[in-house]
Every structure is written in C-alpha cells, then in structure tokens.
Amino acid sequence: MLKTRFNEKLIFYLLLAGISSYLLSLFLLQLFFGLLSVLWLIEKTSEKKKALTTFALFILIFGVVRVIAIIFSQYPASSIHSLYKEALFYLSFFALSFYLKALPLEKVIKAAYCFALAAIAMALLGLVLFNLKMVERTETFTTGYATFSSYMITALGFQLILPYNKSKKYNWILWSLGTSIMLAAIVTSMGRTNIAIAGLLIVAALFLKKFTIKSALLILLVTALISVLSFQNNKTELTNRVENPTAFSDRDIIFRAAKALVFEHPVIGFGTKTFHDIFPYKDQLADKGVGSWHNDFIQIYFESGLLGLISFLLLIFSVWYFNIKFLRKLKDDEDLKNIGFAVLLGFTALVLSSLTAGFINSPVLAIVFSFLIALLSSVVYHSKVLNIQLIKKS
C-alpha cells in the first residue's frame, strides 16, 4: 500500500469535506481540495511515483497542451487567467489519485457513498430554494442550474448503483425517496438533455438489476409528485419554456459561428478563455450572457485546437476502456464492482451532458471529473493489492 506522511483521519475527513462541498460553497470546495493538494505536494516523491497511472499520463498531456495554447494564445490577456483557474483541476486529480490509493478500501467506499449522499442533500436544498421562488430553476447558492443539473446526473449514477442495506426492512423506501429527490431536482432544473440522460441511467441500473420494479414505480411516483408540486409553487420559467420552447437557446447561432471559425487556428486553437474575443455573432444572441460554446468538445477545439481535442478524447476513452476492462476481469468483490459501475455511469453521464453544456472550464465539475477518474484508479489499484495479498496468504 502507498504510505502517506499525514494522519489517515485528517486525509479522510478533508476528502469527505471536499466531496460534500461541491455545490455548497465554492470557497469551501477550493479550500478543502486546495489543502489536499498542498499535502500531496509535501508527500515523498517515491510514494507519489507509485500512484501514477495511465490516467496521470493523459492528464499531463492534456495539461501541457493547454499550457501551450495559453502561451501561443491569440488573446493572451484572456487566456492567462486559465493558469490559476485550471491549476486546482490538475492538482486535485493527482492529490485524489494518491490519497484514494493510500486510504484503506473501506474508506474509499465511504467516500463514494458520501458523494451520493451529499448530492441528495444538495438536491433537497435546491428544491427548497426553487419552491420558495428564490431561483427560477433548481440550483444552489454557488452554482447555476446547468452546473447543478450536470453534477446531479453524475451523482445519480452513484445513487442508482451503490446498494442500500437490505437487511433493514424499510431501507429500500428511504433509498427510493433519496433517488426521487435527486430526480425531481433534475426535472425542475429543466435541462432537457440531462433529464433524458437521467432516464437512460435508470434504464441502465434496471438492466444491471440494482433495484426492483417495485422500487422503480415508487421512484417515478414520488418524483412526479415532488415535481408537480414544485412547478405549482414556481411555474414562471416552465411557462416561458412551454410558450417559447426555442427562446434563449441560441444553439443554431453558436453552431453557425463554430462553422465559420472551424478552419482558423486548427492545430493549437485561439487560446483558452477566448469565447468572447472570437465569437462573431454576439449581436444575434438572444441571451447576452452566453459565455461558452455550450459543448466541451467544440470549446476545447477552439481553445486548444486539434492537439487539445485529441488529448481530451484520449483521456475520456482511456477511462471507458480501463473501466470496462476492470469490470470484465473482476468477479468476486461486490464493493469494487459496484464502485466500478457507479463510476462508469456517472462518468458517462457527465461526458454526455458536456454535449450541450460543459464541465472542463467549470471550477466545480472539473474537480468532479478528477474525482471520478481518481476513484476508478483507486479501485483498480486496491483490487491488484488485494489479489497480491491473497496469493501471499495462500
């Protein structure tokens, strides 16, 4: 096992605090993951090297390309801000990858459960704010509805897969209620793509036999009830969307702009954070607050060119490849298998959501992305360590 210089309880509680603060407070999120990153920097180099995996290589390649895009940016005054805004994403990945391997497996499992439970709490908070008409679409204090919705479907992948304690008679009802709260929060955030993705996750979880038809019916009933009551309390945005289904989407204008710029600076892009500098049809946008390409793959292409896009795709496909490979090889350990499937569903949901939104430039979702990859890396590592120990004992 990897060895850390620091007290195991300190690392564990910092990890749980960071996982719990994704949608609660951007300051706390940066504080907790920042502290973990600082501690990681102080760890022994020999131990840090042991934690490096193929994922680390692809993260490094992507990071190097992003730095090159900043250096050769067409608009350096805009791009220079990425140096510190994206730093925590890379540092948190290496810190999480190290500490999720250094912690015992039972604590890694608790961290995965914490991710799902914290999302239920944030979903409940978002629904309260929505019903009190403090927000037009379900979200929390520090995030917009797009980030909220993408985070929620990612955590839903964990909630649907990680098992509840079936030895207690009514636990399935509590689990169904928690799942319903998350689904109702997704519905009332009114992101059509993410609502569809949530439906796909439920179908996938049913296919994997993670819950029964009885539970599914209860979930659908409670979700519908909470959603209808919430829309009765706060129907302004829903009414606007029903009356003007294409209003404020601007996607046709965004795609037209992308088509006009696609062959300019194809190798290394225009530079990071340059949307406002290069977008040619600002005057045609109905929503003047649009600040991105609403698609991570288009965003990365224009920010860091084909080099950035290819490195990003390599990272994504490496996660899918090693995740599926791990699940196919693993036979006996249900805990590891459940986390593997939870990461697969959550990661896939996040990537699919990026087709109409984006996570790579989000200070919240980028660290969620890091957490998912580090968690997969951890369970793969623990499975190998456990196998070695079993061979030695026999």
VOMAR-42677 format. One record per residue (C-alpha): x, y, z; residue in one letter. Coordinates in steps of 0.5 Angstrom, whole numbers, plus 500, padded with zeros to 3 digits. Layout:
VOMAR-42677
XYZA
...
This chain:
VOMAR-42677
500500500M
502507499L
504511505K
502518507T
506523511R
500525515F
495522519N
490518516E
484521519K
486528517L
486526510I
480522510F
476528513Y
479533509L
477529503L
470528506L
469535507A
471537500G
466532497I
461535501S
462542499S
462541491Y
455545491L
455548498L
461553497S
466555492L
470558497F
470551502L
471547496L
477550494Q
480551501L
479543502F
482541496F
487546496G
489543503L
489536500L
493539494S
498542499V
499536503L
500532497W
506537494L
509535501I
509528500E
515523499K
517523491T
518516492S
511515494E
508520489K
511516484K
508509486K
501513485A
502515478L
498511472T
496512465T
491517467F
496521470A
500521463L
494523459F
492529465I
499531464L
499531456I
492535456F
495540461G
501541457V
497542451V
493547455R
499551457V
502551450I
495554448A
496560453I
503561451I
501562444F
494565445S
492570440Q
489574446Y
494573452P
490578456A
484573456S
488566457S
493568462I
487567467H
487560466S
494559469L
491559476Y
484558475K
485551472E
491549477A
487546482L
484541477F
490538476Y
493539483L
487536486S
487530481F
494528483F
492529490A
486525490L
489520486S
495519491F
490519497Y
485515495L
490510494K
493511501A
487510504L
484503506P
479501502L
473501507E
475509507K
475509499V
468506499I
465511505K
468517500A
464514494A
457514499Y
459521501C
459523494F
452520493A
449523500L
452530499A
448530492A
442528496I
443534501A
444539495M
438537491A
434538497L
437545498L
436546491G
428544491L
427548498V
430555494L
426553488F
420552492N
421559496L
422562489K
429564491M
431561484V
428561477E
431554476R
433549481T
440550483E
444552490T
447558492F
454558489T
452555482T
448556476G
442551474Y
447548469A
453546473T
447544479F
444539474S
450536471S
453535478Y
446532480M
446527474I
453525475T
452523483A
445520481L
450514477G
453513484F
446513488Q
443508483L
449503483I
451503490L
447499495P
443500501Y
443496507N
438491505K
438487512S
433493515K
426493512K
425500510Y
431502508N
429501500W
424506502I
429511504L
433510498W
428511493S
426517497L
433520496G
433518489T
427521488S
429528491I
435528486M
431526480L
426532482A
432537483A
434535476I
427535473V
426542476T
433545474S
429544467M
436542463G
432537457R
439534456T
440532463N
433530464I
434525458A
441522461I
438521468A
432517464G
438513461L
441512468L
435509471I
434504465V
442502466A
441501473A
435497472L
439493467F
444491472L
439489477K
441494482K
434496484F
427492483T
421494479I
417496486K
423501487S
422504480A
415505481L
416508488L
421513485I
417515479L
411516483L
415521488V
419524483T
413526479A
409528486L
415533488I
416536481S
409537480V
408541487L
414545486S
412547479F
405549482Q
409553487N
414556482N
412556475K
415562471T
421559468E
416553466L
411557463T
416561459N
419555456R
413552454V
411558451E
417560448N
421553447P
427555443T
428562447A
435563449F
438557447S
442561441D
445554439R
444555432D
448562432I
453558436I
454552431F
454557426R
459561429A
463555430A
462553423K
465560421A
471559425L
473552425V
479552420F
482558423E
488556428H
486549428P
493546431V
493550438I
487554438G
486561439F
488560447G
484559453T
478563455K
477567449T
470566447F
468573448H
474575444D
473571438I
465570437F
463573431P
455574432Y
455577439K
449582437D
445576434Q
445572441L
438573445A
442571451D
447576452K
450572458G
453567454V
460566455G
462559452S
461554446W
456550450H
459544448N
466542451D
469539445F
468545441I
470549447Q
477545447I
478545440Y
477553439F
481554446E
487549444S
486546437G
486539435L
492538440L
488539446G
481536443L
485529441I
489529448S
482530451F
479525447L
484520449L
483522457L
476520456I
477514452F
482511457S
477512463V
472508459W
477503457Y
480501463F
473502467N
470497462I
477492463K
477493470F
469491471L
470485466R
476482470K
473483477L
469477479K
468477487D
469483490D
462487490E
464493493D
469494488L
465492482K
459497485N
464503485I
467501478G
460501475F
458508479A
464511476V
462508469L
455511470L
457518473G
463519468F
459517462T
453522464A
458528466L
461527459V
454526455L
452533459S
458536456S
455536449L
450541451T
454545457A
461544459G
465542465F
472543463I
472550465N
467549471S
471550478P
466545481V
465540475L
472540473A
474537480I
468532480V
471530473F
478529477S
475525483F
471520478L
478518475I
482518481A
476514484L
477509479L
484509479S
484507487S
479501486V
484498480V
490499485Y
486496491H
484490487S
491489485K
494490492V
488485495L
490480490N
497480492I
496479499Q
491473498L
497470494I
502471499K
497468504K
495462501S
